[in-house]
């Protein structure tokens, strides 16, 4: 690029005195279908004017912001005015123009696509009239996405013709009597008339029909019928808008290609009692199996009441007092790192010190600091597994016989006792406290006690104790999944029957074990010819046998 071109580029990149507007489609429902351009614009926005009730959560997730936290763009409700009444298209356009005239970057986030059954054209026209720059970012179309999530291809090498029609009073259905595949939008309330018109025009009454409501979300539900029976079947199944209807032989392929509604935890409402900081990866993995995680804070990680012991230990580490430092959790790594930053220290202070980690997750947290663990368990990832591999103190090989053990205030004494038995001296230091969180809202407590959750995943003994303490015991119909034997023992001590036990004390293993349980349960129902239901939808006569991820 020449100097003149560079100067021109820098000039054209200068912000305008007037703001700009991006009309962004959020797609059919699944936040994961947001386009790359849409995500970039939301991240760069000063103001986001939302439409659907799900939009604020989508924005927080995209920006990595915890619920209730500050930061991110200013959110403006584009669906309702200050008086609580729905806004007209003209009123929404005024809201968009008013914010853009502040000279900021505005994203108008719209359900679906801005130019399909939306107020995008009217609002964009208002921007053009006001002399404001704007762009249109299409959303993924429900016409193709919803059938895909139902496992129905719209075209194949044998079925190449497809037509997309919006149902209306003046639609001439005789035009589509010979169309191989017909996708009908907004057809729920008129499906009887549509089916009758197509049959009257010569379409085979046995032509397969699929109606998918709430497509691409974990509330998705698909009805399979024929033109002859679809009206009665839709009434019986209480199919309600929004729904996408597919008519044609391609519907038969759903039996082999259904992938979304057959996920092992599809639609399961899963309670995740964890610290807010650590719930993200677990919830993400549950969503991958079709689950709907609901994070309920039961533990808050706080600094120790008396920081002097930790201060002394960190000074001793810098001065070469220790041969080893043993990290027993990600929180312990975080606590030591924060103390280092407080003193203006960095990873170089670990020079000459051997580092032990209780498991892969802890070792990864150490790695994020630019360090590498010298010792991790070769077998069970736990304090016991770490002890199995820990070397005995040797007066000739080990110049120092002391170990720095930063840990939680409620940690067990097993590791300390084991290290002492191996000849080591331990500075057992409280690096952080786990404090019981405030009780969840009343509706959540009621859902826990009455069995409205399908499963609960316990990742430590403290999450068991704290959840029962602040919200009560989960209902007997709720599947109980625990991360290891110690947590299982605590759950049983609190009167809970354990259904799922991970082979290793690892979050990924725990979720995989729960998914295996869900898949096995689904298969049993299908083989028995029973409808596939969630645990919260029926009362089990007895508890299932504990399953492990092994």
RARA-V923280 format. One record per backbone hydrogen bond with DSSP energy under -1.0 kcal/mol. NH is the residue of the N-H (numbers start at 1). CO is the residue of the C=O. If there is no record, write none. Layout:
# RARA-V923280
nh;co
NH;CO
NH;CO
This chain:
# RARA-V923280
nh;co
6;2
7;3
8;4
9;5
10;6
11;7
12;8
13;9
14;11
19;100
20;104
21;133
22;106
23;135
24;108
25;137
26;110
27;112
33;30
34;31
39;35
40;36
41;37
42;38
43;39
44;40
46;105
47;105
48;74
49;107
50;76
55;52
58;54
59;55
60;56
61;57
62;58
63;59
65;60
69;66
74;46
76;48
78;50
81;85
84;81
87;79
92;88
93;89
94;90
95;91
96;92
97;93
98;94
99;95
100;96
101;97
102;99
103;100
106;20
107;47
108;22
109;49
110;24
112;27
116;113
120;114
123;119
124;120
125;121
126;122
127;123
128;124
129;125
130;126
131;128
132;127
135;21
137;23
145;141
146;142
148;144
149;145
150;146
151;148
152;147
156;159
163;181
165;183
167;185
171;168
173;171
175;172
176;173
177;174
181;161
182;247
183;163
184;245
185;165
194;190
195;191
196;192
197;193
198;194
199;195
200;196
201;197
202;199
203;198
207;204
209;225
210;246
211;223
212;244
213;221
214;242
217;214
220;217
221;213
223;211
225;209
227;207
228;205
230;226
233;229
234;230
235;231
236;232
237;233
239;234
244;212
245;184
246;210
247;182
248;208
251;248
252;249
253;250
254;251
257;253
258;254
263;260
265;289
266;263
267;290
268;265
270;292
271;455
272;294
274;272
278;275
283;279
284;280
285;281
286;282
287;283
288;284
290;287
291;286
292;268
294;270
296;272
300;435
302;433
311;307
312;308
313;309
314;310
315;311
316;312
317;313
318;314
319;315
320;317
321;316
323;402
324;402
325;354
326;404
327;356
333;329
334;330
335;331
336;332
337;333
338;334
339;335
340;336
341;337
342;338
343;339
345;340
349;346
350;347
351;348
353;350
354;323
356;325
357;375
358;327
363;359
364;360
365;361
366;362
367;363
368;364
369;366
370;367
371;366
374;355
375;355
382;380
386;382
387;383
388;384
393;422
398;394
403;425
404;324
405;427
407;429
409;432
411;408
417;413
418;414
419;415
420;416
421;417
422;418
423;420
424;419
425;401
427;403
429;405
431;407
432;407
433;302
435;300
437;298
445;441
446;442
447;443
448;444
449;445
450;446
452;447
454;269
455;269
456;479
457;271
458;481
464;460
465;461
466;462
467;463
468;464
469;465
470;466
471;467
475;448
478;475
479;454
481;456
482;500
483;458
488;484
489;485
490;486
491;487
492;488
493;489
494;490
495;492
496;491
499;480
500;480
501;547
502;482
506;504
510;506
511;507
512;508
513;509
514;510
515;511
516;512
517;513
518;514
519;515
520;516
521;517
522;518
523;519
524;520
525;521
526;522
527;523
528;524
529;526
530;525
537;534
538;535
547;499
